[in-house]
Amino acid sequence: IIQAGRVDCLVCDQYIHDGTAIELANQLRDTPFYRLPFIVSSRPGEASLYEEAKVAGVNAWIVKPYKIAQLRDVIGLVTDAEYRAACNDSFRPANQQETFT
């Protein structure tokens, strides 16, 4: 699906079957898909991973539980070209009360 170019954004739980979202982001960084906006979803208490995620190319981090509207807002922000340019494509952690604080 990614190779077909039909993906605007990747949302991934931090803990996936055979690794972590940060490991996946590191793998994507060395491919033509490194510019794909990447959001990591995780449980509370993992702020210590933010810097590692940023270095890996993750654009946002959202903490569970969250409402669909919150996820929609984060997706809208990281896929918005003007927003990405203003943020210099940088990482923005999001919490369950606000997006991109």
JOMOFEN-V819760 format. One record per residue. N is the residue number from 0. RES is the residue in one small letter. PHI is phi in degrees with one decimal (none if undefined). D_LAST is the distance of its C-alpha to the last C-alpha in Angstrom with 1 decimal. Layout:
n;res;phi;d_last
N;RES;PHI;D_LAST
N;RES;PHI;D_LAST
This chain:
n;res;phi;d_last
0;i;none;31.1
1;i;-62.5;28.8
2;q;-63.8;32.0
3;a;-75.3;33.1
4;g;77.0;30.0
5;r;-103.2;29.0
6;v;-119.6;25.5
7;d;-96.2;22.4
8;c;-163.5;19.9
9;l;-115.4;20.3
10;v;-116.1;18.6
11;c;-140.5;20.0
12;d;-66.9;20.1
13;q;-59.4;19.8
14;y;-108.1;23.4
15;i;-111.6;25.8
16;h;-48.8;29.6
17;d;-118.1;30.5
18;g;158.5;27.6
19;t;-130.0;23.8
20;a;-63.5;21.3
21;i;-64.9;20.7
22;e;-62.6;24.5
23;l;-62.8;24.5
24;a;-61.0;21.9
25;n;-61.7;24.2
26;q;-67.0;27.1
27;l;-67.7;25.7
28;r;-58.8;24.8
29;d;-95.8;28.6
30;t;-126.8;29.4
31;p;-65.4;29.2
32;f;-97.1;26.2
33;y;-63.1;23.8
34;r;-86.8;22.1
35;l;-66.2;21.4
36;p;-56.6;17.6
37;f;-127.1;17.1
38;i;-115.9;14.7
39;v;-106.8;15.4
40;s;-110.1;15.6
41;s;-149.8;16.5
42;r;-78.2;17.5
43;p;-61.3;15.6
44;g;88.2;16.3
45;e;-115.8;16.0
46;a;-60.2;13.3
47;s;-64.5;16.4
48;l;-91.7;16.5
49;y;-57.1;13.3
50;e;-64.0;15.4
51;e;-61.7;18.3
52;a;-64.6;16.4
53;k;-59.8;15.1
54;v;-62.3;18.7
55;a;-73.9;20.0
56;g;104.2;18.2
57;v;-72.6;15.6
58;n;-94.6;13.0
59;a;-155.2;10.5
60;w;-133.9;10.8
61;i;-123.3;10.9
62;v;-96.0;12.5
63;k;-80.1;15.8
64;p;-79.6;16.9
65;y;-137.6;14.9
66;k;-88.3;16.5
67;i;-55.3;17.9
68;a;-61.2;16.1
69;q;-66.4;12.7
70;l;-63.6;14.1
71;r;-58.7;15.7
72;d;-63.6;12.6
73;v;-65.0;11.1
74;i;-60.5;14.7
75;g;-59.3;15.0
76;l;-68.3;12.2
77;v;-74.4;13.4
78;t;-96.4;17.0
79;d;-79.9;16.8
80;a;-60.5;18.7
81;e;-65.0;17.6
82;y;-63.1;13.8
83;r;-62.4;14.9
84;a;-66.3;17.1
85;a;-65.3;14.7
86;c;-90.5;12.4
87;n;57.0;15.8
88;d;54.2;15.4
89;s;-93.6;13.0
90;f;-74.6;11.0
91;r;-134.7;7.4
92;p;-68.4;6.9
93;a;-124.6;6.2
94;n;-112.8;7.6
95;q;-76.3;10.4
96;q;-95.9;9.4
97;e;-135.5;6.4
98;t;-101.8;5.9
99;f;53.7;3.8
100;t;-82.1;0.0
